[in-house]
Amino acid sequence: MARLSREDRQIALGRLQAGQSQSAIARHFHVSQSTISRLWVRFQATGSVADLPRAGRPRATTAAHDRFIRLRHLRNRFLSASSSVQALPGPHRLSDQTVRNRLHEAGLRARRPHRGAVLTRRHRQNRVQWGNQHLRWTVRNHWRHVWFSDESYFLLQRHDGRRRVYRRVNERYAPNCVDEAPFHGGGGVMVWGAINTAGRSTLVHVQGRITAQRYVEEILRPHALPLLADQDAIFQHDNARPHTARLTTQFLTDHHVQVLPWPSMSPDMNPIEHLWDELDRRVRRREEAPANHRDLLQALQEEWDTIPQQDIRHLIQSMPRRCRAVVAAQGSHTPY
């Protein structure tokens, strides 16, 4: 459990005096109820919530130091502990670990950041507008008619930090503990696919650079149009250049395809992005890893066909929640 800072103790005391329950306060500060109970008992006995005198090494930082460290890292979450040691005013002999300890007391711990698209003000405005326009869309009446499509590139060998090795302390460079791989992942393959609550397309191998002409002749005409035969069908694709080119839009218009408007820089709104991630995990879990591009493509196509349709349906059923999330985030990044 986290340790309450001096400021949090004062806030907790004020809530206790206002009549709020100990369990509610404990949930708010993410501590145990016994922590709040001991705090209240100490205040009634001593009239203070400060730490009782204890033996041991004196605290290396003052209250001003603690506040400086906390506010500095709240203003810039990517600062290192060593930079805060150097920026602390006045003479001191603090270590990097001391700064980390103070940040831990404030509930701040170093974690791997979420990687998201670069969103400008215009992007956020468009995302909010799109979310508001589709807030009233339901799965039954709207989203079940949408075919979500996208292209994705899969590397032959990928290093994303998920793979772990069990080793002893001094075995970091042991031959059986080193994950050997060529630079840049050894190349990969690009595929196109589309999903709907009722089915999915075939997984199409896209060789080389995709252009508007190739997108129309190799993907839309042979693979997308048969899926859109229903008059209620809606086609979704992002704003990549081949998708928004005049040739592509004219082709879709000539074939009376209803296209879902899509905000730029919004992969988190497309449920197929989660399916690409699941497809990649399925390929990585295979006992025999693909040895070349042909094996990788075959593995992708086999795993694509075995993904349960119920999983795809669950992803598309999340669209109302995605719309609410992007509106609540004011167009910024969402958990999706």
N, C-alpha and C positions, 0 to 999 in steps of 0.2 A: 504494500500500500504506500501511496505517496505521503510525504511528511508535509504538514501544513506550515506555510511560511508565517512570518509575523503578521503580515497584512491579512492573510486568510484567517488567522485566528481571531483577529479583531472583527472581521466580517461575520465569522461563524458565531462569535459571542453576541454580536448585535442581533442576529437572527434568532438565537436562543432567547434573548431578552424580549424579542418581539412576539414570542410564542410559537415559533416554527418548531416542528418536531425534529428530534435528533436524527431519525432515519432519513428525512428529506434533506437535511443539511449534509449528512454523510454521502448521499447519492450525488449531491451537487458538487462536492469537492473530491469525489472518487476516493473516499477513505472509509474505513470501517466505522460502524456506529459506536464501538467502544472508544475510538479515538475522540469522538465528539463528547462522549460521556465523561471521559477523563478530563477533557478540557473544561467542562462545566464544573466538575468537582474541584479542580484546581482553582478556578476563579472564585468559587464560593469559600474556599479555605484561605486563599491568599489575597484575593481581590485583584489578581493579575493573571494574564495568560502567558507571561514570559516564561522561558525555560527556567527551571529550578537550577541552582548552582550544582555543578557536578565536577567530579575530578576528571583529569585528563588534559589533553592539549587544548589551549585556548583557541577560539575561532580566529582564523587568519583574516577574515574580511569583516568590515564594518557594515552597518545597515546601508550606508551610502554606497559602498562597493556593491552590495547585493542588488540594490536598485539600479545602479549603472549597468551591471552585467545583464540583468533581466530586460531592461528597456532597450538596450543596444541590440540584443538578439531578437527581440520582438519586432523591432523596426526593420531589421535585415536578417531573415531566417537562414541565410547561407553563409554567415560569418563563421569563422573558425574560433575555437577557444584560444588559440595562441594570439590571434589578432586582438582579442579583448584584453589579454594580459598586457600587451604592448600599449593599448589605448587607455588603460586605467590611469586616472590622474593621481598625482602625488607619489611619494616613495612607497614601495611595497615589495614584497618578495613572494608573490603568488605564482603557483604553477598552473599549467594547463588543466590538470586534473581538478584543481580547486575550482576553477571556473566551471568545468563540467558538473561538479557536485552542486554548485549553486544553481545551475540551470536545471538539474534534476529536481532540486527542491521546488523550483517554480513549475514543474511539470513539463519541461522542455527536454527532449532527448533527440539525439542525432538519428535520423531515419532516412531511408532511401526515398528521394522525392518522386512524386508522380510526374511523368513526362507527358506533356500536353502540347497541342498545337499553339502556335503564336497567334494570339487573338488581339486584334486592334479594336479601337472603339467602334468602328463601323461593323466589324465582325460581331461584336457583342450585341449591338443594336439589332442587326439582322437576325441573330439567333433568338433574341427575346421576342421579336416580332413574329418569327416563324412559330415559336412555342405558343404564343397567345392565339395565333390563328388556328392551331390544331389542338388546343386544350380540350375542346368538346368532342374531339374524335374518339370513337369507341372502337374496340377490337371487333365487335360484332358487325357494326355498320360501316366501318371505314378501313381500319388497318388490315383486316383479313383479305382485302382486295389488293393490297399493295405487294408488288414483287420488289424486294430489296436486292440490289445488285452491287457488285464491286469487283475490283481486281486486287490481287495480293501477291506479294513476292515472297517466296519461301527459300531460305538459305539451305544449302546442303549440310553445312555445319554451323551451328549457331551458339554463341556465348552470350547468354542473357542473365547470368548470375543465378539461375535456378538450379543448375547441377551442383551437387556437393560430393566431396570425397572424404572418406573416413581415414584419417591418418594420425600418426603420433606427432609429438611436438617438433621433432627434428627431421620429419619426412616430407617437408614442403617440396623439395626438388627431387625426390625419389622417382625413378622412371615409372613405377606403377602408380604414382600419385599425381602425375602431370597430365593434364588434359590437352593433348596435342591436336592442333588444328591449323590448317593453312590460313594465312591472312585473308581478310574480307570474306570469310565463310566458305571459300571454295566455290563461289558462284551459286546459282540457284535457278529456280523456274518461276515464271509468272503464270497465274491462273485467273480465270474469271468464273464467277458463279452467281446465282440468284436464288433467293429463298422466299417462301410464302407459307402461310399457315397450313396450306393443303399439300405442299410438295416442294421440290427443289429442281433446279436445272442440272444438266450434266456439268461436270467440272471441265472447263475448256482451257487447253494449254495455249498461252499467248507467247509466241516466239518473236523475239526482237522488239523493236520499238513500236508501240501502238499508235496509229494515226487515225484520223477521222474516217478515212476510206477503209482502212482495215477493220476499224470498230464496227462499221456498218455491214461490211461484206462478210466478216469472219465471226462476228458475235451477234449483232442485232438481227440480221436477216435469218440465219440458220438456227439460232438458239433462243433469242428473246421473243421474236414474233410469235412462234407457236405457243408460248406461255401466256401471251396476251390476247388470245382469241376471244376470251370472255369480254363482253362489252363493258362490264364493271371493273375490269382489271386496270390497275394503276402501276406505272413503271417508275422506279426510283433509281437514279444514279447521281453521283456527286458532280461537282463543277470542274472536273478535269477538262483540259482543253479538247481532247477528242470527243467528250460528251457534249460540250456546248458549242462545237463548231457548227457553222451554217449547214454543212452537208448533213450532219447528224440530226439537227433539229428539223430540217426539211424532210428527211426520210421519215422521222417519227410523225410529223404532221401529215404527210401523204398517206400513211398507213393508219391514221386516226388513233394514235396511241396517246393515251392520257398520261402526262408526265407529272410527277409530284415535284413541285418547286422545293429546292434544297438550299439551306444556308451554307455559305462557304466555311471551311475549316471546322466542320462538325462531324468528325468520325464517331464521336460519342453518341450521336443521335441514331446511328445506323446499327441495327442489331446484328448485321452480318459480320461486323468487326469482331464481336465476341466469338462468332462461329469460326473465324479464321484462327483465333487464338486456340480454341478447342481442337481444331484440326491439326495445328502445329504440335500441340501436346500429345495427341494420339500418335502422330508419326514418331515423336521422340521416345514414346514409351515402348516402341517395338523392340523385340529382343535383338533383331538384326537391323542395325541402322543402315539406311540407304547408302550405297557405296558410290553412286554416280547420279547424274541428272535424270537418267531414264528410270533408275530405281526410285528416286525421289518422286517423280511424277506418278509412277505406278502406285506408290504408297499413298500419295495424296488422294488419288482417285478412288482407291479401295476404302480408305478411311472416310472419305466424303460420303460414299454410299452407305456406310454402316452407322453414321450418326443418327440416332433416333429422331423421328419426326417430332416427337413430343418435346425434345430439347429445342428444336427450331420454333415450335409453337410458343414455348415459354418465353423465348427471346422476343418474339414479336408482341406478345402480350405485355411486355414492359414498356411499350411505346407511350401509353398515357403517363406513366411515371417519369419517363424521360422528358416529356414536354413540361410537366410540372417542375422537374428539377432544373431545367435550363431557365425557366422563368424565375424560379426562386433564387437562382444564382445570378440573376440579372445578366444573362448571356455569357457568364464566365464558365470555367470548367466544372463539370459535373462528375459524380461518382461513377458514371457509366463510361 
